[in-house]
Amino acid sequence: MSKDEQRLTWMAIDDTYCMSPEEERKILDRINKKIESNFEFKKREESTDKYLKDHNII
């Protein structure tokens, strides 16, 4: 999703609240970091599960 699409998504959530582009960028960066960390966690979790299954541990 591009930054412009994210901006539109955010504005669609609550178009009554106006914020500066800097505020918006900070919020989107925080959201993206959380999404990335969750994605990384899922990848590690899947790798761990695969390892455990491959070695007949679970």
PyMOL Python script that loads the backbone (N, CA, C, O; Angstrom):
from pymol import cmd

cmd.read_pdbstr("""\
ATOM      1  N   MET A   1       0.855  -1.177   0.000  1.00  0.00           N
ATOM      2  CA  MET A   1       0.000   0.000   0.000  1.00  0.00           C
ATOM      3  C   MET A   1       0.900   1.239   0.000  1.00  0.00           C
ATOM      4  O   MET A   1       1.805   1.356   0.827  1.00  0.00           O
ATOM      5  N   SER A   2       0.652   2.136  -0.909  1.00  0.00           N
ATOM      6  CA  SER A   2       1.465   3.342  -1.000  1.00  0.00           C
ATOM      7  C   SER A   2       1.104   4.311   0.115  1.00  0.00           C
ATOM      8  O   SER A   2       0.070   4.176   0.770  1.00  0.00           O
ATOM      9  N   LYS A   3       1.977   5.289   0.315  1.00  0.00           N
ATOM     10  CA  LYS A   3       1.716   6.310   1.346  1.00  0.00           C
ATOM     11  C   LYS A   3       0.416   7.048   1.051  1.00  0.00           C
ATOM     12  O   LYS A   3      -0.335   7.371   1.972  1.00  0.00           O
ATOM     13  N   ASP A   4       0.142   7.319  -0.234  1.00  0.00           N
ATOM     14  CA  ASP A   4      -1.097   8.027  -0.583  1.00  0.00           C
ATOM     15  C   ASP A   4      -2.321   7.188  -0.251  1.00  0.00           C
ATOM     16  O   ASP A   4      -3.322   7.715   0.234  1.00  0.00           O
ATOM     17  N   GLU A   5      -2.246   5.883  -0.508  1.00  0.00           N
ATOM     18  CA  GLU A   5      -3.374   5.005  -0.174  1.00  0.00           C
ATOM     19  C   GLU A   5      -3.572   4.951   1.329  1.00  0.00           C
ATOM     20  O   GLU A   5      -4.705   4.955   1.811  1.00  0.00           O
ATOM     21  N   GLN A   6      -2.470   4.900   2.073  1.00  0.00           N
ATOM     22  CA  GLN A   6      -2.572   4.886   3.528  1.00  0.00           C
ATOM     23  C   GLN A   6      -3.209   6.181   4.019  1.00  0.00           C
ATOM     24  O   GLN A   6      -4.045   6.169   4.923  1.00  0.00           O
ATOM     25  N   ARG A   7      -2.811   7.281   3.423  1.00  0.00           N
ATOM     26  CA  ARG A   7      -3.360   8.582   3.821  1.00  0.00           C
ATOM     27  C   ARG A   7      -4.870   8.591   3.596  1.00  0.00           C
ATOM     28  O   ARG A   7      -5.627   9.040   4.457  1.00  0.00           O
ATOM     29  N   LEU A   8      -5.306   8.097   2.441  1.00  0.00           N
ATOM     30  CA  LEU A   8      -6.737   8.062   2.150  1.00  0.00           C
ATOM     31  C   LEU A   8      -7.468   7.139   3.115  1.00  0.00           C
ATOM     32  O   LEU A   8      -8.571   7.447   3.565  1.00  0.00           O
ATOM     33  N   THR A   9      -6.850   6.008   3.429  1.00  0.00           N
ATOM     34  CA  THR A   9      -7.463   5.075   4.379  1.00  0.00           C
ATOM     35  C   THR A   9      -7.626   5.742   5.729  1.00  0.00           C
ATOM     36  O   THR A   9      -8.683   5.653   6.353  1.00  0.00           O
ATOM     37  N   TRP A  10      -6.572   6.413   6.177  1.00  0.00           N
ATOM     38  CA  TRP A  10      -6.638   7.082   7.478  1.00  0.00           C
ATOM     39  C   TRP A  10      -7.715   8.152   7.472  1.00  0.00           C
ATOM     40  O   TRP A  10      -8.476   8.274   8.432  1.00  0.00           O
ATOM     41  N   MET A  11      -7.784   8.921   6.404  1.00  0.00           N
ATOM     42  CA  MET A  11      -8.772   9.999   6.331  1.00  0.00           C
ATOM     43  C   MET A  11     -10.185   9.427   6.294  1.00  0.00           C
ATOM     44  O   MET A  11     -11.118  10.028   6.825  1.00  0.00           O
ATOM     45  N   ALA A  12     -10.337   8.272   5.669  1.00  0.00           N
ATOM     46  CA  ALA A  12     -11.658   7.659   5.589  1.00  0.00           C
ATOM     47  C   ALA A  12     -12.121   7.181   6.963  1.00  0.00           C
ATOM     48  O   ALA A  12     -13.321   7.140   7.231  1.00  0.00           O
ATOM     49  N   ILE A  13     -11.188   6.824   7.824  1.00  0.00           N
ATOM     50  CA  ILE A  13     -11.544   6.355   9.161  1.00  0.00           C
ATOM     51  C   ILE A  13     -12.200   7.485   9.949  1.00  0.00           C
ATOM     52  O   ILE A  13     -13.223   7.281  10.603  1.00  0.00           O
ATOM     53  N   ASP A  14     -11.615   8.659   9.885  1.00  0.00           N
ATOM     54  CA  ASP A  14     -12.182   9.777  10.632  1.00  0.00           C
ATOM     55  C   ASP A  14     -11.864  11.076   9.902  1.00  0.00           C
ATOM     56  O   ASP A  14     -10.831  11.699  10.149  1.00  0.00           O
ATOM     57  N   ASP A  15     -12.740  11.473   9.018  1.00  0.00           N
ATOM     58  CA  ASP A  15     -12.460  12.664   8.207  1.00  0.00           C
ATOM     59  C   ASP A  15     -12.794  13.958   8.941  1.00  0.00           C
ATOM     60  O   ASP A  15     -12.650  15.040   8.372  1.00  0.00           O
ATOM     61  N   THR A  16     -13.236  13.867  10.194  1.00  0.00           N
ATOM     62  CA  THR A  16     -13.540  15.088  10.943  1.00  0.00           C
ATOM     63  C   THR A  16     -12.310  15.609  11.671  1.00  0.00           C
ATOM     64  O   THR A  16     -12.304  16.751  12.131  1.00  0.00           O
ATOM     65  N   TYR A  17     -11.277  14.795  11.783  1.00  0.00           N
ATOM     66  CA  TYR A  17     -10.074  15.194  12.511  1.00  0.00           C
ATOM     67  C   TYR A  17      -8.982  15.563  11.525  1.00  0.00           C
ATOM     68  O   TYR A  17      -8.583  14.737  10.704  1.00  0.00           O
ATOM     69  N   CYS A  18      -8.502  16.778  11.594  1.00  0.00           N
ATOM     70  CA  CYS A  18      -7.446  17.229  10.690  1.00  0.00           C
ATOM     71  C   CYS A  18      -6.109  17.177  11.418  1.00  0.00           C
ATOM     72  O   CYS A  18      -6.020  17.496  12.603  1.00  0.00           O
ATOM     73  N   MET A  19      -5.091  16.778  10.705  1.00  0.00           N
ATOM     74  CA  MET A  19      -3.758  16.735  11.290  1.00  0.00           C
ATOM     75  C   MET A  19      -2.752  17.176  10.245  1.00  0.00           C
ATOM     76  O   MET A  19      -3.014  17.147   9.043  1.00  0.00           O
ATOM     77  N   SER A  20      -1.615  17.577  10.731  1.00  0.00           N
ATOM     78  CA  SER A  20      -0.567  17.996   9.809  1.00  0.00           C
ATOM     79  C   SER A  20       0.029  16.758   9.141  1.00  0.00           C
ATOM     80  O   SER A  20      -0.059  15.654   9.680  1.00  0.00           O
ATOM     81  N   PRO A  21       0.630  16.942   7.979  1.00  0.00           N
ATOM     82  CA  PRO A  21       1.268  15.800   7.303  1.00  0.00           C
ATOM     83  C   PRO A  21       2.345  15.137   8.174  1.00  0.00           C
ATOM     84  O   PRO A  21       2.548  13.926   8.096  1.00  0.00           O
ATOM     85  N   GLU A  22       3.030  15.932   9.000  1.00  0.00           N
ATOM     86  CA  GLU A  22       4.061  15.368   9.879  1.00  0.00           C
ATOM     87  C   GLU A  22       3.440  14.450  10.925  1.00  0.00           C
ATOM     88  O   GLU A  22       3.949  13.360  11.187  1.00  0.00           O
ATOM     89  N   GLU A  23       2.332  14.898  11.521  1.00  0.00           N
ATOM     90  CA  GLU A  23       1.634  14.061  12.507  1.00  0.00           C
ATOM     91  C   GLU A  23       1.161  12.771  11.852  1.00  0.00           C
ATOM     92  O   GLU A  23       1.315  11.680  12.399  1.00  0.00           O
ATOM     93  N   GLU A  24       0.592  12.922  10.688  1.00  0.00           N
ATOM     94  CA  GLU A  24       0.068  11.769   9.957  1.00  0.00           C
ATOM     95  C   GLU A  24       1.187  10.781   9.637  1.00  0.00           C
ATOM     96  O   GLU A  24       1.021   9.572   9.798  1.00  0.00           O
ATOM     97  N   ARG A  25       2.321  11.299   9.185  1.00  0.00           N
ATOM     98  CA  ARG A  25       3.459  10.450   8.842  1.00  0.00           C
ATOM     99  C   ARG A  25       3.951   9.688  10.072  1.00  0.00           C
ATOM    100  O   ARG A  25       4.276   8.504   9.980  1.00  0.00           O
ATOM    101  N   LYS A  26       4.006  10.362  11.217  1.00  0.00           N
ATOM    102  CA  LYS A  26       4.445   9.697  12.450  1.00  0.00           C
ATOM    103  C   LYS A  26       3.503   8.558  12.822  1.00  0.00           C
ATOM    104  O   LYS A  26       3.947   7.471  13.191  1.00  0.00           O
ATOM    105  N   ILE A  27       2.208   8.813  12.723  1.00  0.00           N
ATOM    106  CA  ILE A  27       1.215   7.790  13.056  1.00  0.00           C
ATOM    107  C   ILE A  27       1.329   6.612  12.097  1.00  0.00           C
ATOM    108  O   ILE A  27       1.333   5.458  12.527  1.00  0.00           O
ATOM    109  N   LEU A  28       1.420   6.892  10.815  1.00  0.00           N
ATOM    110  CA  LEU A  28       1.529   5.819   9.822  1.00  0.00           C
ATOM    111  C   LEU A  28       2.821   5.022  10.000  1.00  0.00           C
ATOM    112  O   LEU A  28       2.833   3.804   9.823  1.00  0.00           O
ATOM    113  N   ASP A  29       3.902   5.709  10.350  1.00  0.00           N
ATOM    114  CA  ASP A  29       5.160   5.007  10.592  1.00  0.00           C
ATOM    115  C   ASP A  29       5.037   4.058  11.776  1.00  0.00           C
ATOM    116  O   ASP A  29       5.532   2.931  11.732  1.00  0.00           O
ATOM    117  N   ARG A  30       4.371   4.521  12.840  1.00  0.00           N
ATOM    118  CA  ARG A  30       4.166   3.654  14.008  1.00  0.00           C
ATOM    119  C   ARG A  30       3.319   2.437  13.643  1.00  0.00           C
ATOM    120  O   ARG A  30       3.621   1.315  14.050  1.00  0.00           O
ATOM    121  N   ILE A  31       2.262   2.668  12.878  1.00  0.00           N
ATOM    122  CA  ILE A  31       1.390   1.565  12.454  1.00  0.00           C
ATOM    123  C   ILE A  31       2.179   0.580  11.594  1.00  0.00           C
ATOM    124  O   ILE A  31       2.090  -0.632  11.791  1.00  0.00           O
ATOM    125  N   ASN A  32       2.945   1.101  10.646  1.00  0.00           N
ATOM    126  CA  ASN A  32       3.728   0.232   9.759  1.00  0.00           C
ATOM    127  C   ASN A  32       4.762  -0.580  10.536  1.00  0.00           C
ATOM    128  O   ASN A  32       4.984  -1.752  10.234  1.00  0.00           O
ATOM    129  N   LYS A  33       5.398   0.042  11.541  1.00  0.00           N
ATOM    130  CA  LYS A  33       6.378  -0.684  12.352  1.00  0.00           C
ATOM    131  C   LYS A  33       5.713  -1.821  13.111  1.00  0.00           C
ATOM    132  O   LYS A  33       6.278  -2.908  13.229  1.00  0.00           O
ATOM    133  N   LYS A  34       4.511  -1.572  13.626  1.00  0.00           N
ATOM    134  CA  LYS A  34       3.795  -2.634  14.343  1.00  0.00           C
ATOM    135  C   LYS A  34       3.424  -3.762  13.391  1.00  0.00           C
ATOM    136  O   LYS A  34       3.546  -4.937  13.736  1.00  0.00           O
ATOM    137  N   ILE A  35       2.972  -3.406  12.201  1.00  0.00           N
ATOM    138  CA  ILE A  35       2.621  -4.425  11.202  1.00  0.00           C
ATOM    139  C   ILE A  35       3.859  -5.245  10.844  1.00  0.00           C
ATOM    140  O   ILE A  35       3.795  -6.473  10.774  1.00  0.00           O
ATOM    141  N   GLU A  36       4.986  -4.564  10.617  1.00  0.00           N
ATOM    142  CA  GLU A  36       6.221  -5.262  10.261  1.00  0.00           C
ATOM    143  C   GLU A  36       6.686  -6.170  11.390  1.00  0.00           C
ATOM    144  O   GLU A  36       7.114  -7.297  11.138  1.00  0.00           O
ATOM    145  N   SER A  37       6.609  -5.696  12.635  1.00  0.00           N
ATOM    146  CA  SER A  37       7.064  -6.529  13.747  1.00  0.00           C
ATOM    147  C   SER A  37       6.149  -7.739  13.916  1.00  0.00           C
ATOM    148  O   SER A  37       6.623  -8.829  14.237  1.00  0.00           O
ATOM    149  N   ASN A  38       4.853  -7.563  13.705  1.00  0.00           N
ATOM    150  CA  ASN A  38       3.933  -8.700  13.771  1.00  0.00           C
ATOM    151  C   ASN A  38       4.230  -9.701  12.662  1.00  0.00           C
ATOM    152  O   ASN A  38       4.175 -10.912  12.877  1.00  0.00           O
ATOM    153  N   PHE A  39       4.546  -9.187  11.472  1.00  0.00           N
ATOM    154  CA  PHE A  39       4.873 -10.050  10.341  1.00  0.00           C
ATOM    155  C   PHE A  39       6.148 -10.840  10.636  1.00  0.00           C
ATOM    156  O   PHE A  39       6.208 -12.044  10.388  1.00  0.00           O
ATOM    157  N   GLU A  40       7.168 -10.153  11.167  1.00  0.00           N
ATOM    158  CA  GLU A  40       8.425 -10.824  11.512  1.00  0.00           C
ATOM    159  C   GLU A  40       8.190 -11.883  12.579  1.00  0.00           C
ATOM    160  O   GLU A  40       8.761 -12.971  12.506  1.00  0.00           O
ATOM    161  N   PHE A  41       7.362 -11.580  13.561  1.00  0.00           N
ATOM    162  CA  PHE A  41       7.045 -12.545  14.611  1.00  0.00           C
ATOM    163  C   PHE A  41       6.391 -13.782  14.012  1.00  0.00           C
ATOM    164  O   PHE A  41       6.745 -14.908  14.363  1.00  0.00           O
ATOM    165  N   LYS A  42       5.435 -13.575  13.109  1.00  0.00           N
ATOM    166  CA  LYS A  42       4.744 -14.701  12.469  1.00  0.00           C
ATOM    167  C   LYS A  42       5.735 -15.562  11.686  1.00  0.00           C
ATOM    168  O   LYS A  42       5.665 -16.791  11.734  1.00  0.00           O
ATOM    169  N   LYS A  43       6.662 -14.914  10.961  1.00  0.00           N
ATOM    170  CA  LYS A  43       7.652 -15.665  10.189  1.00  0.00           C
ATOM    171  C   LYS A  43       8.520 -16.514  11.110  1.00  0.00           C
ATOM    172  O   LYS A  43       8.792 -17.677  10.811  1.00  0.00           O
ATOM    173  N   ARG A  44       8.959 -15.935  12.235  1.00  0.00           N
ATOM    174  CA  ARG A  44       9.782 -16.687  13.186  1.00  0.00           C
ATOM    175  C   ARG A  44       8.983 -17.839  13.791  1.00  0.00           C
ATOM    176  O   ARG A  44       9.492 -18.947  13.962  1.00  0.00           O
ATOM    177  N   GLU A  45       7.727 -17.554  14.109  1.00  0.00           N
ATOM    178  CA  GLU A  45       6.863 -18.581  14.694  1.00  0.00           C
ATOM    179  C   GLU A  45       6.686 -19.750  13.713  1.00  0.00           C
ATOM    180  O   GLU A  45       6.763 -20.913  14.107  1.00  0.00           O
ATOM    181  N   GLU A  46       6.450 -19.434  12.444  1.00  0.00           N
ATOM    182  CA  GLU A  46       6.290 -20.473  11.425  1.00  0.00           C
ATOM    183  C   GLU A  46       7.578 -21.269  11.248  1.00  0.00           C
ATOM    184  O   GLU A  46       7.540 -22.490  11.093  1.00  0.00           O
ATOM    185  N   SER A  47       8.710 -20.585  11.271  1.00  0.00           N
ATOM    186  CA  SER A  47      10.002 -21.269  11.135  1.00  0.00           C
ATOM    187  C   SER A  47      10.233 -22.205  12.312  1.00  0.00           C
ATOM    188  O   SER A  47      10.711 -23.326  12.138  1.00  0.00           O
ATOM    189  N   THR A  48       9.895 -21.744  13.499  1.00  0.00           N
ATOM    190  CA  THR A  48      10.052 -22.575  14.697  1.00  0.00           C
ATOM    191  C   THR A  48       9.162 -23.800  14.609  1.00  0.00           C
ATOM    192  O   THR A  48       9.604 -24.913  14.892  1.00  0.00           O
ATOM    193  N   ASP A  49       7.905 -23.601  14.218  1.00  0.00           N
ATOM    194  CA  ASP A  49       6.979 -24.727  14.074  1.00  0.00           C
ATOM    195  C   ASP A  49       7.500 -25.738  13.058  1.00  0.00           C
ATOM    196  O   ASP A  49       7.440 -26.946  13.287  1.00  0.00           O
ATOM    197  N   LYS A  50       8.008 -25.242  11.940  1.00  0.00           N
ATOM    198  CA  LYS A  50       8.536 -26.132  10.905  1.00  0.00           C
ATOM    199  C   LYS A  50       9.723 -26.921  11.448  1.00  0.00           C
ATOM    200  O   LYS A  50       9.813 -28.129  11.232  1.00  0.00           O
ATOM    201  N   TYR A  51      10.621 -26.258  12.141  1.00  0.00           N
ATOM    202  CA  TYR A  51      11.783 -26.934  12.723  1.00  0.00           C
ATOM    203  C   TYR A  51      11.336 -28.029  13.693  1.00  0.00           C
ATOM    204  O   TYR A  51      11.827 -29.157  13.640  1.00  0.00           O
ATOM    205  N   LEU A  52      10.406 -27.685  14.573  1.00  0.00           N
ATOM    206  CA  LEU A  52       9.927 -28.653  15.564  1.00  0.00           C
ATOM    207  C   LEU A  52       9.250 -29.849  14.896  1.00  0.00           C
ATOM    208  O   LEU A  52       9.433 -30.988  15.324  1.00  0.00           O
ATOM    209  N   LYS A  53       8.477 -29.592  13.860  1.00  0.00           N
ATOM    210  CA  LYS A  53       7.813 -30.689  13.140  1.00  0.00           C
ATOM    211  C   LYS A  53       8.830 -31.541  12.381  1.00  0.00           C
ATOM    212  O   LYS A  53       8.748 -32.769  12.384  1.00  0.00           O
ATOM    213  N   ASP A  54       9.789 -30.878  11.732  1.00  0.00           N
ATOM    214  CA  ASP A  54      10.807 -31.602  10.965  1.00  0.00           C
ATOM    215  C   ASP A  54      11.643 -32.517  11.854  1.00  0.00           C
ATOM    216  O   ASP A  54      12.128 -33.554  11.402  1.00  0.00           O
ATOM    217  N   HIS A  55      11.810 -32.138  13.103  1.00  0.00           N
ATOM    218  CA  HIS A  55      12.627 -32.929  14.027  1.00  0.00           C
ATOM    219  C   HIS A  55      11.771 -33.774  14.971  1.00  0.00           C
ATOM    220  O   HIS A  55      12.240 -34.256  16.001  1.00  0.00           O
ATOM    221  N   ASN A  56      10.508 -33.937  14.591  1.00  0.00           N
ATOM    222  CA  ASN A  56       9.572 -34.777  15.353  1.00  0.00           C
ATOM    223  C   ASN A  56       9.494 -34.402  16.830  1.00  0.00           C
ATOM    224  O   ASN A  56       9.348 -35.265  17.696  1.00  0.00           O
ATOM    225  N   ILE A  57       9.593 -33.119  17.101  1.00  0.00           N
ATOM    226  CA  ILE A  57       9.484 -32.648  18.484  1.00  0.00           C
ATOM    227  C   ILE A  57       8.018 -32.408  18.832  1.00  0.00           C
ATOM    228  O   ILE A  57       7.595 -32.599  19.972  1.00  0.00           O
ATOM    229  N   ILE A  58       7.259 -31.987  17.835  1.00  0.00           N
ATOM    230  CA  ILE A  58       5.811 -31.819  18.059  1.00  0.00           C
ATOM    231  C   ILE A  58       5.042 -32.617  17.024  1.00  0.00           C
ATOM    232  O   ILE A  58       3.811 -32.615  17.032  1.00  0.00           O
TER     233      ILE A  58
END
""", "prot")
cmd.dss("prot")
cmd.show_as("cartoon", "prot")
cmd.util.cbc("prot")
cmd.orient("prot")
